Amino acid sequence: MSQRSDAQQNRARILSVAREALTEDGNASLNSIAKRAGVGPGTLYRHFPSREALVLEVFRSEVQKLVDWAPELLLTEPPLEALRRWFERLAAYIAIKRGLGDALTTTNHDTVTNETHGPVTGAIRTLLKAGEDDGSIRPGLDPDDVLLIMGCVWRVPSGPVGRQQAQRLLDLTLDGLRTRS
C-alpha cells in the first residue's frame, strides 16, 4: 500500500513540476522535469512513457481542475462574479496551453481540444444557468458562443498591458451577458 501511495505522490509531483516547466519552456526536457520533481527518469517514464503522454496529461488535469471549480465557485460567489473568476482562470490555462504549444502536435492538440470542449462548455452552462436562475444573466445564452467570445480575452499580448486589455475585454463580455432592466 505504501508503494501505491508513493507512486501516486510521484505522479502528482511530476505533473505539477511538468506544468511549471512546460509553461516556462515548451521544450523542457523530460530529464529536466524528472530532476525538478526529485525522481529518476525511469520513474517519470513509468508514469508517462512519452513526452506527448506527459504533455497531454498536464493539460487534461488542468482542464479538469477548472471544470470542477465551477460549481465550487457558485457556493461562495454570485454567478456573474463566479463567471468572471472562472474565465480569468480559463485564460490562465490557455496561457499554459500556449506554453505547451511546442509540445502539443497538431494531432494531439485536436484530440485534447475535442476531449476538453464538452466539459468546458458544460462548466460554462452551469455558471450561465446559475445566473439565469438568480436573474443576473440573460436567458438563452449558448455556452459555445460565450466560449468563442472569450477567445478574445486570451489572445491579448502577454505582460501588464495585455492583462489590462484582458480585464477590459472581460468587463465588456460580462456586461453583454447581464440581464437588461
Protein Blocks (a to p, Z undefined) as FASTA:
>chain_A
ZZmmmmmmmmmmmmmmmmmmmmmpmkbcfklmmmmnopafklmmmmmmbfklmmmmmmmm
mmmmmmmmmmmmmmmpcfklmmmmmmmmmmmmmmmmmmmmmmmcfklmmmmmmmmmmmmm
mmmmmmmmmmmmnopacghiafklmmmmmmmmmmccedjklmmmmmmmmmmmmmmmpccZ
Z
